[in-house]
């Protein structure tokens, strides 16, 4: 269907004919059931529930070629899983870059209150936005000269809104499309659930004249700490508390910024509308008037392409990582050309999905014959894995996301990791962390991730930039192999998705121009 969240009409892929998609709410421990019908004419789909561990329901993670085969056009698949963590998250298509076309929505799992606040403002979605449809953007990504040239976004949205200057486009455009508006109560503490649901942009979120108390990163509660800017890579979330001022007539700009300063920028925009705006009005403010507040965001803050320092973030619940790690895997992230396309590589392999299979189902049947481009790392039955991931490209950072786990971030830096660890007592835990830009082509950046293999399954680990995973920046982690075939069972509905896909793909052309994920 067509949509125009910023006034510019384009073809979109959405849930329930709305953008962003409907809010999914549950309580910690609830069983969630969601029926998904694919009404697309000529492509499959599947839905991933970002941040849910799926410890009891690994086949419901929603990654085609790994957990299921795609849902074919005209077919319905029902996801059933448990809300096994609580906090703020989102759901999105994991088929190619469909979510960059609008197939994303917020998800809140309510649980114990670990910080005091008065008003829950609900999820606030931050997203870059493009005026081309997702398929053409993927096509440009896969054929972009020179190597790695990113596609600039056209706009930035808060809660799916931000007006665009129609004079800057030849597309159908409605002027003054409107912005999101929020109501604050003076003197009250407000909980903001921030989510970066974009395709590429790192978001720098601020609220003029206000500061934030961070109480959770992703779905991991943390000891409260203060900041005046929230950095979110794609896929990351932050729960923050804002203490409202004693100004009943106050009006202030809420901003989410991406920057436009060439190679310094953490994201690439066309420079026309890089900053999303929303209005925050106090109870007695005149809502017919735009706020007149000014931003205090500095260039140093805007162009720092990493998360908060590891030293400032400490989870509320202390879980000490093992320091006796027997399995350490180095992974080098590079950009290259396979003779046809420019691709991202992890240890010299660029991922490409085979939609006709479920690798997890095959592991249940003890089938372990993998093609190189499925990029499967079989860690057997080891208890703890440490991934040392190097980024050798100086013009792009990578928000690295692990399914099925919250990892510890043990160390980050530049050059070669010495093996020393500054974070060993109670390190940051989350499911997505920004791997910073390399300092140069000869000085890489690195991040040391660690997690316990307490969730038998096949779990994706990938950059969450839509264009990067389309170009292959992805691996599969197979863990607890013996438990998989002894304790896991393949649901009948998963097997049916593969039978359906086998029939559909035999009778229809599958135009898979990217990795598939």
C-alpha positions in Angstrom: 0.0 0.0 0.0 1.0 3.7 -0.3 1.9 5.7 2.8 3.2 9.2 3.4 4.4 9.6 7.0 6.3 12.8 6.1 4.0 13.9 3.3 5.8 12.2 0.5 3.8 9.3 -1.0 5.7 6.1 -1.5 5.0 2.4 -1.7 5.2 0.8 1.8 5.0 -2.6 3.5 3.1 -2.3 6.7 1.3 -4.2 9.4 -2.5 -3.9 9.7 -2.4 -1.0 7.2 -0.7 1.3 9.7 2.8 2.8 10.2 4.3 2.2 12.6 2.6 -1.1 13.3 0.3 -1.7 16.2 1.7 -1.8 19.8 2.0 -5.3 21.2 1.7 -5.4 25.0 2.0 -8.3 27.4 3.1 -9.1 30.9 6.3 -10.8 31.8 5.7 -14.6 31.6 2.6 -14.3 29.4 2.1 -16.5 26.3 1.9 -14.3 23.2 0.0 -15.5 20.1 0.2 -13.5 16.9 -1.4 -14.5 13.6 0.5 -13.2 10.6 -1.1 -13.3 7.1 1.1 -12.5 4.1 -1.0 -10.2 1.8 2.0 -9.3 -0.4 1.6 -10.3 -4.0 5.0 -11.7 -4.9 7.3 -12.2 -2.0 7.5 -14.1 1.3 7.8 -12.7 4.7 8.6 -13.6 8.3 8.5 -11.7 11.6 11.2 -11.4 14.3 10.4 -10.5 17.9 13.5 -8.5 18.7 15.0 -9.1 22.2 12.8 -12.1 23.1 15.2 -14.9 24.1 12.9 -17.7 22.8 14.5 -20.0 25.3 11.5 -22.4 25.1 10.3 -21.6 21.6 13.4 -21.2 19.3 11.5 -21.9 16.1 9.4 -18.8 16.8 12.4 -16.4 16.4 11.2 -15.7 12.9 14.4 -15.7 10.7 13.8 -17.4 7.3 16.3 -20.1 6.4 17.2 -20.5 10.1 14.1 -21.1 12.1 11.4 -21.4 9.4 10.8 -21.0 5.7 9.1 -17.7 4.6 5.4 -17.3 4.9 4.2 -17.5 1.3 1.7 -15.0 -0.2 -1.8 -15.7 0.8 -0.8 -17.9 3.7 -1.1 -17.4 7.5 1.4 -18.4 10.2 0.8 -18.2 13.9 3.7 -17.3 16.2 3.4 -18.5 19.8 6.0 -17.7 22.3 6.5 -16.6 25.9 7.4 -13.1 27.1 10.6 -14.3 28.7 12.1 -10.8 29.3 10.4 -7.5 30.2 11.0 -4.0 29.0 10.9 -2.2 25.7 11.4 -3.7 22.2 10.0 -4.0 18.7 9.1 -6.5 16.0 9.9 -6.4 12.3 10.1 -8.3 9.2 13.3 -10.3 8.8 12.8 -11.0 5.1 15.3 -9.0 3.1 14.9 -5.3 4.1 11.1 -5.3 4.2 11.1 -3.5 7.6 12.8 -0.5 5.8 9.6 -0.3 3.9 7.6 0.1 7.0 7.1 -3.4 8.4 8.0 -2.6 12.0 6.1 -1.9 15.2 6.7 -1.4 19.0 6.5 -4.1 21.7 6.3 -3.6 25.5 6.5 -6.4 28.0 5.5 -5.1 31.4 7.4 -6.4 34.5 8.6 -5.4 37.9 9.1 -1.6 38.3 12.8 -1.1 39.0 12.8 2.8 39.1 10.3 5.3 40.3 8.3 7.3 37.7 4.8 8.8 37.6 3.7 8.5 33.9 4.6 5.9 31.3 4.7 7.7 28.0 4.9 4.4 26.1 7.3 3.5 23.2 8.8 6.3 21.1 10.0 5.0 17.8 12.9 6.8 16.1 13.6 6.0 12.4 15.3 7.2 9.4 13.1 7.3 6.3 13.6 6.8 2.6 11.4 7.9 -0.3 12.2 5.0 -2.6 10.7 1.6 -1.9 12.7 -1.0 0.0 13.4 -3.2 -3.0 15.0 -0.5 -5.1 17.1 0.6 -2.1 18.4 -3.0 -1.7 19.1 -3.1 -5.4 21.1 0.1 -5.1 22.9 -1.3 -2.1 24.0 -4.4 -3.9 25.3 -2.5 -6.9 26.6 0.6 -5.3 29.8 2.2 -6.7 32.3 3.0 -5.3 32.7 0.2 -2.8 30.5 0.6 0.2 28.9 3.9 -0.9 25.8 4.1 1.5 22.4 5.2 0.4 21.4 8.6 1.9 18.2 8.7 3.9 15.6 11.4 3.0 14.1 12.1 6.4 14.1 11.2 10.1 11.0 10.4 12.0 9.7 10.4 15.6 6.7 8.1 16.1 6.4 7.8 12.3 6.1 11.5 11.7 8.1 14.5 10.5 7.2 16.9 7.7 9.3 17.1 4.6 9.9 20.3 2.5 7.9 19.5 -0.6 9.9 21.9 -2.8 12.8 19.4 -2.5 11.0 16.5 -4.2 9.4 15.7 -7.5 7.3 13.0 -5.9 3.7 13.5 -4.8 4.0 15.5 -1.5 1.5 16.9 0.9 3.0 20.0 2.7 2.9 20.4 6.5 2.3 16.7 7.1 2.6 17.2 10.9 4.8 16.0 13.7 4.3 13.9 16.8 3.1 15.7 20.0 3.5 14.7 23.6 1.9 15.9 26.8 4.0 16.4 30.0 2.8 17.2 33.5 4.9 19.7 35.4 6.8 18.3 38.3 6.1 14.6 37.3 8.6 11.9 36.3 7.9 10.6 32.8 9.2 7.2 31.4 10.2 7.3 27.7 10.7 4.0 26.0 13.0 4.8 23.1 13.5 2.5 20.2 15.6 2.9 17.1 13.7 1.1 14.3 15.5 2.6 11.4 17.3 1.0 8.4 20.7 2.7 8.8 20.8 5.8 11.0 22.4 6.1 14.4 20.0 8.3 16.5 21.1 11.1 18.9 18.0 11.7 21.0 17.6 14.9 23.1 14.9 17.0 24.7 15.7 20.7 24.9 16.2 22.0 28.5 15.8 18.5 30.0 18.2 15.6 30.9 17.6 11.9 31.1 18.0 9.1 33.7 18.8 5.9 31.9 17.2 2.9 33.7 17.5 0.2 31.0 19.5 -0.6 27.9 17.6 -2.9 25.6 15.7 -5.2 27.9 18.3 -5.2 30.7 17.6 -2.9 33.8 20.7 -0.9 34.8 21.8 1.2 37.7 20.4 4.7 36.9 22.8 7.1 35.3 22.4 10.7 34.0 23.0 12.0 30.5 21.6 14.7 28.2 21.8 12.7 25.0 20.8 9.1 24.2 22.7 7.3 21.5 20.8 4.5 19.8 22.1 2.3 17.0 19.6 0.5 14.9 17.8 -2.2 17.0 18.9 -0.6 20.4 16.4 0.6 23.0 16.7 2.7 26.1 14.2 3.3 28.9 14.8 6.8 30.3 13.1 8.9 33.0 12.6 12.6 32.4 11.9 14.9 35.4 9.5 17.5 34.1 10.1 21.1 35.0 7.9 23.2 37.1 6.7 25.1 34.1 3.0 24.4 33.4 3.1 26.6 30.3 6.3 25.1 28.9 6.8 23.9 25.4 10.0 22.2 24.1 11.4 20.5 21.1 12.1 16.7 21.3 14.8 15.9 18.7 16.4 12.9 17.1 19.5 13.8 15.0 21.7 12.0 12.6 24.1 14.7 11.4 25.2 15.7 7.9 28.9 16.5 8.2 30.4 14.1 5.6 32.8 11.5 6.9 32.3 12.7 10.5 28.7 11.6 10.4 27.6 8.4 12.0 24.9 8.1 9.3 24.3 9.3 5.8 21.5 11.6 4.8 20.7 13.8 1.8 21.1 16.8 4.1 17.6 18.1 3.6 15.9 16.9 6.7 18.3 15.0 9.0 16.7 16.0 12.3 13.4 14.7 13.5 11.3 17.0 15.6 8.4 16.4 18.0 6.7 18.8 20.3 6.4 18.4 24.1 3.7 20.5 25.6 3.1 21.0 29.4 -0.4 21.0 30.7 -1.1 24.7 30.2 0.9 25.4 27.1 -0.6 26.8 23.9 -0.5 23.8 21.6 -1.2 26.0 18.5 2.3 27.5 18.9 5.5 25.8 18.0 8.1 25.5 20.8 10.9 28.1 20.7 13.5 26.1 22.6 17.0 25.5 21.2 19.2 22.4 21.1 22.3 22.0 23.3 23.6 19.0 21.4 27.3 19.5 20.6 29.2 18.4 17.5 31.3 16.1 19.8 28.2 14.4 20.9 26.6 14.2 17.5 29.7 12.8 15.7 30.7 10.3 18.4 29.7 7.0 16.7 29.5 4.7 19.7 27.4 3.9 22.8 27.9 5.3 26.3 31.2 4.3 27.9 31.2 0.8 29.3 32.2 2.2 32.7 28.9 4.1 33.2 26.5 1.2 32.6 26.1 -1.4 35.3 23.1 -3.9 35.2 20.8 -3.9 38.2 21.0 -7.6 38.6 24.7 -8.7 38.8 25.6 -11.6 36.7 29.4 -12.2 36.6 30.8 -13.5 33.4 33.2 -16.4 33.5 36.9 -15.4 33.1 37.9 -19.0 32.2 36.7 -19.0 28.6 37.8 -21.9 26.6 36.3 -20.8 23.3 37.3 -17.4 21.7 36.4 -16.7 18.1 37.9 -13.8 16.2 35.7 -12.3 13.5 37.0 -9.7 11.0 34.4 -7.5 9.3 35.5 -6.4 5.9 34.0 -5.0 2.7 34.8 -6.5 -0.7 33.7 -7.4 -4.2 32.7 -10.9 -5.3 33.0 -9.9 -8.9 29.3 -8.9 -9.2 28.3 -7.1 -6.0 30.0 -5.2 -3.2 29.4 -7.3 -0.1 30.2 -7.3 3.6 32.2 -10.3 4.9 32.6 -11.9 8.3 35.9 -13.9 8.2 35.9 -13.7 4.4 32.4 -15.1 4.0 29.3 -13.2 3.0 26.0 -14.7 4.1 23.2 -15.8 1.7 20.1 -17.4 2.9 18.5 -20.6 1.4 14.8 -19.9 1.9 13.9 -23.6 1.2 15.2 -24.8 4.6 15.3 -24.4 8.3 18.8 -24.9 9.6 17.5 -25.3 13.2 15.1 -28.1 12.0 18.0 -29.8 10.3 20.1 -29.6 13.5 17.3 -31.4 15.3 17.6 -34.1 12.7 21.4 -34.1 13.1 22.0 -32.8 9.6 25.2 -30.6 9.7 26.2 -30.2 6.0 26.5 -26.5 5.6 27.3 -24.4 2.5 30.0 -21.8 3.2 27.7 -18.9 2.6 25.3 -20.0 5.3 28.2 -19.0 7.6 27.4 -21.4 10.4 29.7 -21.5 13.5 29.2 -24.8 15.2 30.3 -24.4 18.8 29.2 -27.8 19.9 28.6 -28.1 23.6 31.0 -25.5 25.0 29.6 -23.4 28.0 30.8 -19.9 27.2 31.7 -18.1 23.9 33.8 -15.0 23.5 33.6 -13.2 20.2 36.3 -10.7 19.4 34.8 -8.7 16.5 37.0 -6.3 14.4 35.7 -3.6 12.1 38.3 -2.8 9.4 36.2 -0.2 7.6 36.7 3.4 8.7 33.5 4.9 7.3 30.8 2.8 9.0 30.0 1.5 12.5 27.9 -1.6 13.0 25.2 -2.2 15.6 25.8 -5.9 16.3 22.7 -7.9 17.4 22.7 -11.4 18.8 19.4 -13.4 18.8 18.6 -15.6 21.8 20.9 -13.9 24.3 21.9 -10.8 26.1 25.7 -10.7 25.8 28.3 -9.1 28.1 30.3 -6.3 26.5 33.7 -7.0 28.0 35.9 -4.5 26.2 36.1 -2.2 23.2 38.9 -0.2 21.6 41.1 0.3 18.5 44.0 -1.7 17.1 44.7 -5.2 18.2 43.0 -6.4 21.4 45.7 -7.1 24.0 43.6 -9.7 25.8 43.1 -7.5 28.9 39.6 -6.8 30.2 38.5 -3.7 32.0 34.9 -4.9 32.6 34.8 -8.1 34.6 32.8 -7.4 37.7 29.3 -6.6 36.4 29.7 -5.6 32.7 27.1 -4.1 30.5 24.6 -6.6 29.2 22.3 -6.1 26.2 21.4 -7.7 22.9 22.7 -5.0 20.5 26.0 -3.0 20.8 27.6 -0.6 18.4 30.9 -1.8 16.9 32.6 1.6 16.2 34.2 2.7 13.0 37.8 1.7 12.3 40.2 4.6 12.9 41.7 3.9 9.5 42.1 1.0 7.0 45.1 -0.2 9.1 43.7 0.5 12.6 40.5 -1.4 13.2 38.1 -1.0 16.0 37.1 -4.0 18.1 34.5 -5.1 20.6 34.7 -8.2 22.9 31.3 -9.9 23.3 30.7 -12.8 25.7 27.7 -15.0 26.4 26.9 -18.3 28.0 25.5 -21.0 25.8 22.4 -21.5 27.8 19.9 -21.5 25.0 20.3 -24.5 22.7 19.6 -23.4 19.1 20.8 -21.7 15.9 21.1 -18.0 16.7 21.9 -15.1 14.2 24.6 -12.6 15.0 24.6 -9.7 12.6 24.8 -6.0 11.9 21.4 -4.5 12.3 21.8 -1.9 9.5 19.4 -3.2 6.9 21.7 -2.6 4.0 24.6 -4.3 5.7 22.8 -7.5 6.5 21.3 -7.5 3.0 25.0 -7.4 1.8 25.9 -10.4 4.0 27.1 -9.1 7.3 25.7 -12.0 9.3 26.7 -15.4 10.9 24.8 -18.2 12.5 25.8 -19.5 15.9 25.0 -23.1 16.6 25.1 -23.9 20.3 24.4 -26.9 22.5 24.3 -29.3 19.6 23.6 -32.3 21.6 20.7 -30.7 23.5 19.2 -29.6 20.2 18.7 -33.0 18.8 17.8 -34.6 22.2 15.4 -31.9 23.6 14.1 -29.8 20.7 11.3 -30.8 18.5 10.3 -29.3 15.1 6.8 -27.9 15.3 4.5 -29.2 12.5 3.7 -25.6 11.4 7.4 -24.9 10.8 7.6 -28.0 8.6 4.5 -26.7 6.8 6.2 -23.4 6.0 8.9 -25.3 4.1 6.4 -27.5 2.2 4.5 -24.3 1.3 7.7 -22.5 0.2 8.8 -25.5 -1.9 5.5 -25.4 -3.8 5.3 -21.6 -4.2 8.9 -21.2 -5.3 8.5 -23.9 -7.9 5.6 -22.0 -9.5 6.8 -18.4 -8.9 10.0 -16.5 -9.5 11.9 -15.7 -6.2 13.7 -12.5 -6.9 16.3 -12.8 -4.1 18.8 -10.1 -5.0 20.4 -9.8 -1.5 21.3 -12.1 1.4 17.6 -12.6 2.0 17.7 -11.3 5.5 
